[in-house]
Amino acid sequence: ANVACGAIIGRAIGTHTTTSRPTAIIFHTTASSSATPTERVRIQEEGGISFNGDTTQANALSDYEEGTWTPTINGSLTVSIAEGRYTKVGRLVSASARLDWNANSGAGGGIGMGGLPFATMSDSSTRTAGSVGFMIGFDTDGNKQLVIGAVHNTTNLYVQLLNDNGAGSAIGAQNCNSSGELQFTITYQTS
């Protein structure tokens, strides 16, 4: 006997007219200990992929991308290495970078970073700041910790150096009076 165990179906979504024919492609499989095919993957009519019967367009996986980016430093440091990689899944971006610099080439001014591969989300009420950072040579006693966060609605980062007692201070040129290296990974949301 012919028994339906799996299917690929083109299904009309909503009302079709001569100028509008929204259609989804739906993949079904049958699980162990079952006799009925079940929806597993759907290519949504507006694009994106959803899984296991989820028909909500907002939940669809709509983007996957990997690539490189070049972090920038605004300030008085001379950068010898600036390289980064990123992975973007939907609206979630994970970006890592390495920066090496030579001795501070001027006095005053703080360090601003930019060049993130995608702008962070624009809704300031739901900011998502990533914060994993490692540092070498940012301070003279080697006991300070680095915190990096994404500035909403930009491709910029803020950098803060925490003192031994946990008090924060913006990193200025006075903290970078020798060569150093910064490696970090930050995860944030884009619009």
Solvent accessible surface area in square Angstrom, and as a share of the most:
residue,aa,sasa,rsa
1,A,145,1.13
2,N,159,0.82
3,V,106,0.61
4,A,74,0.58
5,C,83,0.50
6,G,42,0.40
7,A,38,0.29
8,I,124,0.63
9,I,63,0.32
10,G,52,0.50
11,R,98,0.36
12,A,57,0.44
13,I,46,0.23
14,G,67,0.65
15,T,112,0.65
16,H,71,0.32
17,T,72,0.42
18,T,115,0.67
19,T,132,0.77
20,S,55,0.35
21,R,156,0.57
22,P,40,0.25
23,T,58,0.34
24,A,0,0.00
25,I,66,0.34
26,I,0,0.00
27,F,67,0.28
28,H,28,0.12
29,T,69,0.40
30,T,44,0.26
31,A,50,0.39
32,S,108,0.69
33,S,127,0.82
34,S,55,0.35
35,A,89,0.69
36,T,89,0.52
37,P,37,0.23
38,T,64,0.37
39,E,23,0.11
40,R,68,0.25
41,V,46,0.26
42,R,15,0.06
43,I,74,0.38
44,Q,9,0.04
45,E,58,0.26
46,E,133,0.60
47,G,33,0.32
48,G,17,0.16
49,I,66,0.33
50,S,3,0.02
51,F,102,0.43
52,N,111,0.57
53,G,39,0.38
54,D,49,0.25
55,T,80,0.46
56,T,67,0.39
57,Q,68,0.30
58,A,94,0.73
59,N,94,0.48
60,A,14,0.11
61,L,65,0.32
62,S,82,0.53
63,D,47,0.24
64,Y,126,0.48
65,E,63,0.28
66,E,100,0.45
67,G,17,0.16
68,T,95,0.55
69,W,18,0.06
70,T,89,0.52
71,P,3,0.02
72,T,64,0.37
73,I,30,0.15
74,N,97,0.49
75,G,50,0.48
76,S,27,0.18
77,L,19,0.09
78,T,65,0.38
79,V,50,0.29
80,S,71,0.46
81,I,60,0.30
82,A,35,0.27
83,E,90,0.41
84,G,9,0.08
85,R,141,0.51
86,Y,24,0.09
87,T,46,0.27
88,K,20,0.09
89,V,63,0.36
90,G,16,0.15
91,R,121,0.44
92,L,88,0.44
93,V,0,0.00
94,S,43,0.28
95,A,0,0.00
96,S,42,0.27
97,A,9,0.07
98,R,83,0.30
99,L,0,0.00
100,D,22,0.11
101,W,4,0.02
102,N,74,0.38
103,A,59,0.46
104,N,40,0.21
105,S,81,0.52
106,G,32,0.30
107,A,102,0.79
108,G,46,0.45
109,G,56,0.54
110,G,43,0.42
111,I,18,0.09
112,G,27,0.26
113,M,3,0.02
114,G,4,0.04
115,G,29,0.28
116,L,7,0.03
117,P,35,0.22
118,F,49,0.21
119,A,44,0.34
120,T,6,0.03
121,M,20,0.09
122,S,61,0.40
123,D,68,0.35
124,S,53,0.34
125,S,95,0.61
126,T,71,0.41
127,R,150,0.55
128,T,52,0.30
129,A,56,0.44
130,G,9,0.09
131,S,70,0.45
132,V,81,0.47
133,G,20,0.19
134,F,134,0.56
135,M,37,0.16
136,I,114,0.58
137,G,29,0.28
138,F,2,0.01
139,D,17,0.09
140,T,121,0.70
141,D,76,0.39
142,G,54,0.52
143,N,94,0.48
144,K,47,0.20
145,Q,123,0.55
146,L,13,0.06
147,V,44,0.25
148,I,1,0.00
149,G,0,0.00
150,A,9,0.07
151,V,53,0.30
152,H,52,0.23
153,N,86,0.44
154,T,41,0.24
155,T,53,0.31
156,N,65,0.34
157,L,7,0.03
158,Y,97,0.37
159,V,12,0.07
160,Q,66,0.30
161,L,1,0.00
162,L,41,0.20
163,N,48,0.24
164,D,99,0.51
165,N,128,0.66
166,G,49,0.47
167,A,49,0.38
168,G,40,0.39
169,S,47,0.30
170,A,79,0.62
171,I,3,0.01
172,G,8,0.08
173,A,3,0.02
174,Q,130,0.58
175,N,26,0.13
176,C,0,0.00
177,N,90,0.46
178,S,52,0.33
179,S,70,0.45
180,G,13,0.12
181,E,37,0.17
182,L,0,0.00
183,Q,80,0.36
184,F,5,0.02
185,T,54,0.31
186,I,1,0.01
187,T,55,0.32
188,Y,0,0.00
189,Q,61,0.27
190,T,12,0.07
191,S,93,0.60
